[in-house]
Amino acid sequence: VVIGKTTFDEDLNDYGTHRLTGRLRGLVDPDLTVTGSSGGSAVAVAAGIVPLAIGSDTCGSLGTPASHAGIAAFRPSPDTLPYRGARPLNPDFDTVGPMLAEAQDLPLV
């Protein structure tokens, strides 16, 4: 069941500030910013809104937002998981992977 969908704005900078919605703050420490194109997904998991999220990653957009939000993520090798429904930025590096509150739950996904 899809609860929500995050989008990446080409104007999003390295500091996680969106030109329309502002800064994506961390839940544990609001002074920290959750960066990366999967930042909204990471915050939704960290807030307990969803039990897991699927993020995309070309160069850090799973691990970086997950670490900033205090959750776990797994970046599989490209072509390990289906990319159906995602729009690749760079097919040689792009992959999709899960984000969860606890690392021990990653093998279940």
C-alpha positions in Angstrom: 0.0 0.0 0.0 1.5 3.3 -1.0 1.1 5.9 1.7 2.8 8.8 0.0 5.4 9.6 -2.6 8.3 12.0 -2.3 9.7 13.9 -5.2 13.1 15.3 -6.0 13.3 18.9 -7.1 16.2 19.9 -9.3 16.6 22.9 -7.1 17.2 20.8 -4.0 20.7 21.6 -2.8 23.1 19.5 -0.7 21.7 20.9 2.5 18.2 19.5 2.0 16.5 22.8 1.4 13.6 22.7 -1.1 12.7 25.9 -2.8 9.0 25.5 -2.0 8.9 23.6 1.3 12.1 24.7 3.0 14.4 22.6 5.1 13.7 19.0 6.0 14.6 18.8 9.7 15.6 15.8 11.6 13.3 14.3 14.3 15.9 13.5 16.9 17.7 16.8 16.5 15.8 19.5 14.6 19.0 21.4 14.1 20.1 18.6 11.7 18.9 18.5 8.2 18.0 15.3 6.4 19.5 15.5 3.0 19.2 13.5 -0.2 16.4 12.7 -2.6 15.1 10.0 -0.3 15.1 12.4 2.7 11.3 12.6 2.9 11.1 8.8 3.0 13.7 8.6 5.7 11.8 11.1 7.9 8.5 9.2 7.3 10.1 6.0 8.6 11.8 7.7 11.5 8.5 9.4 12.6 6.7 6.0 12.5 4.4 7.2 9.8 5.3 4.2 7.7 7.1 0.9 8.7 9.4 1.0 5.7 10.1 3.1 2.6 11.8 2.3 -0.7 14.3 4.9 -1.8 16.4 5.3 -4.9 20.1 5.9 -4.9 22.6 7.0 -7.5 25.3 8.4 -5.2 24.2 8.3 -1.6 20.5 9.0 -1.5 19.7 6.0 0.6 22.5 5.9 3.2 22.9 9.6 3.7 19.3 10.5 4.5 18.9 7.3 6.6 21.9 8.1 8.7 20.7 11.7 9.1 17.3 10.5 10.2 18.7 7.8 12.5 17.3 4.8 10.6 18.7 1.9 8.6 19.0 1.5 4.8 20.4 -1.0 2.4 21.8 -0.1 -1.0 21.9 -3.2 -3.1 24.1 -3.5 -6.2 22.5 -2.0 -9.4 20.1 -4.4 -11.1 19.7 -6.5 -8.0 16.1 -5.3 -7.3 13.5 -4.3 -9.9 13.6 -0.6 -10.8 10.1 -0.7 -12.3 8.3 2.6 -11.7 11.4 4.5 -11.0 13.1 6.9 -13.4 16.8 6.3 -13.5 19.2 9.2 -13.4 22.2 7.0 -14.3 21.4 3.4 -15.2 25.0 2.3 -14.4 24.7 3.4 -10.8 21.0 3.7 -9.9 19.4 1.2 -7.6 16.5 1.0 -5.2 16.6 -0.2 -1.7 14.7 -0.4 1.6 14.8 2.0 4.5 13.6 0.8 8.0 13.7 1.9 11.6 15.9 -1.1 12.7 18.8 -2.6 10.8 17.8 -6.1 12.0 14.6 -5.9 9.9 16.4 -5.3 6.6 16.7 -9.0 5.7 12.9 -9.4 6.1 12.3 -6.9 3.3 
